[in-house]
Amino acid sequence: MSILIDADTTFIVQGITGREAVNLTRECLDYGVGAKIVGGVTPGRLGREVHGVPVFDTVAQAIAHHGAAIEGSVVTVPPAFTKDAVFEAIENGIRLVVIVTERIPRRDVAQMVELASLRGACIIGPNCLGIIVPDVIKMGGIGGPARNAAQAYTPGPIGVISRSGGMTTEMSSTLSAAGLGQSTAVSIGGDAIIGSSYAELMPLFEADEQTQGIVIYTEPGGRMEAELARWVREHDSRLPIVAFMAGRFMDEMPGMSFGHAGTIVEGREDTASEKIARLADAGIRVAERIEDIPAMIRERMSERAPA
């Protein structure tokens, strides 16, 4: 099993004729069983093809050509036009939107997230690399070219959630090397406002029989870890969780930010040390080194295994 996507998931690529989108489309088509990309959308490019994928002016045209509802969209359009593209996708019934674009104005992101909530849609990102189900399908640039993704990601029982696209692959590769494959890996994006947080994805992993443990990559800044800790306590989660906290040095350098836009520490609660303590209080272990993660999650899973 998996969460969010599977071998039968149909999706489009909005902005498909852009250079990065052309490469992303090829990567998705080549990976696993081959993504079912049923169309691309770039206004003014109707009638063209990208790696055999037909291009349309609008999402509605893509749906009409497909002859059925389309489940997802990867959005790669420039920041100034991202909100319009996401609104168009959601209003045409698309229920999973992966936003690759970065540097989108926060107000636009907030409006996109609000519309998704009203329409029952799920947004992953923005500023993310997408979702991968090892050896099956990937939706987005996660893992890079198919041959590289196949080396880093292997099927198994660990769900991976990360604010960093690169660290999604780094952690998954480390798990794979230790014989611990992944059920689904999700790059959720590093911006201050994103569509789906750790806590919002946990119910999906909780309901997935394949998933037996969770590994997350996190950073200083924001309140997502507090939400996750609260969710784990309130729902008595069956899943052991191991986290890796980057940027611990920031606690000694007040006012400093690094990496993602979401790593702005606005108060003591946002610091690495406070987050680590909060996660620990919820029974979530925090690794000091990435290479420690496999042994830690294996130990946690053995502790919860039926006697």
C-alpha positions, 0 to 999 in steps of 0.5 A, a space after each residue: 500500500 501507500 499514501 496519496 498516490 499509487 500505480 493508478 494515479 492520473 495526473 497532469 503537469 501544469 507549466 509542462 513546457 518549461 525546461 525543468 518541467 520537461 525534465 521532471 516529466 521525463 523522470 516521472 514517466 521513466 520511474 517505476 511502472 511509469 507515471 500516468 501523466 495524462 496531459 500537460 497545461 501551458 496556455 498558448 501551447 495547445 496541440 504540442 507534446 512533451 515526451 508524448 504527453 499532450 499539451 493543453 491550454 487549460 485544465 478543463 481541456 486536459 480533463 475533457 481529452 482524458 474523458 474522466 476525472 484527473 486525480 492530481 497535478 504537479 504545478 511548476 509555473 512561475 511564482 506570479 502565476 502559481 495561485 491561478 494555476 492551483 485555483 484552476 486545478 482545484 476548481 476543476 476537481 483535482 484533489 491532489 496538488 503538488 506545488 514545486 514552485 518556490 518563492 510564492 508570496 505568502 498571501 497567495 499560499 494562504 489563499 491556495 491552502 484555504 481553497 484546498 480546505 474548502 474543496 477537500 483537496 490536498 496540497 503538498 508544498 510549495 517549494 517541494 520535490 513531491 511524493 514517491 512510492 518506491 518502485 511504483 510511481 513518483 509525482 514530482 522531481 523527488 529522487 531525480 532521474 529514475 535511475 538515481 531514484 531507484 538507487 535511493 528508494 526501496 519498498 519497505 515499512 518506513 514512511 518518510 516526511 521531510 521539509 527538505 527535498 534533498 534530505 528526503 532522498 538522503 534519509 531514504 537512501 540511508 534507510 535503504 542501505 540499512 535494509 529498511 525500505 519506504 512505504 511512501 516518502 513525501 517532501 512537504 516543502 520548507 516554506 513558512 506556509 505549506 499545504 500539508 504538515 507532519 500532523 496532517 499526513 500522520 492519519 494517512 500513514 496511520 491507516 496504511 498497513 504497510 507503514 510500521 514506522 515514521 522518519 521525519 526531517 525537521 528544522 528550527 522555525 515554525 510550529 509543525 513539531 508541536 502539532 505533531 507531538 500533540 497529534 501523537 499524544 491525542 491519538 495514541 499513534 501506533 507508529 514509532 517516530 524518529 526525527 532528525 533535527 538540523 540547525 541545532 547551532 541556531 540556538 546559539 545564534 539568535 536571529 539567524 536563519 538558514 536554508 528554507 524560508 520556514 526556518 525563521 525562529 520567532 521565539 523560544 518555542 521555535 528553537 531546536 532545543 525546545 522542539 527536541 524536548 517537545 518531541 521527546 515528551 511525545 515519545 518521538 526520539 531525535 537522532 543526532 546523526 542521520 546514520 543513527 536513524 536506521 538503528 533507532 527506528 528499527 529499535 523502536 519498531 521492535 519495542 512495539 512489535 507484538 510479543 
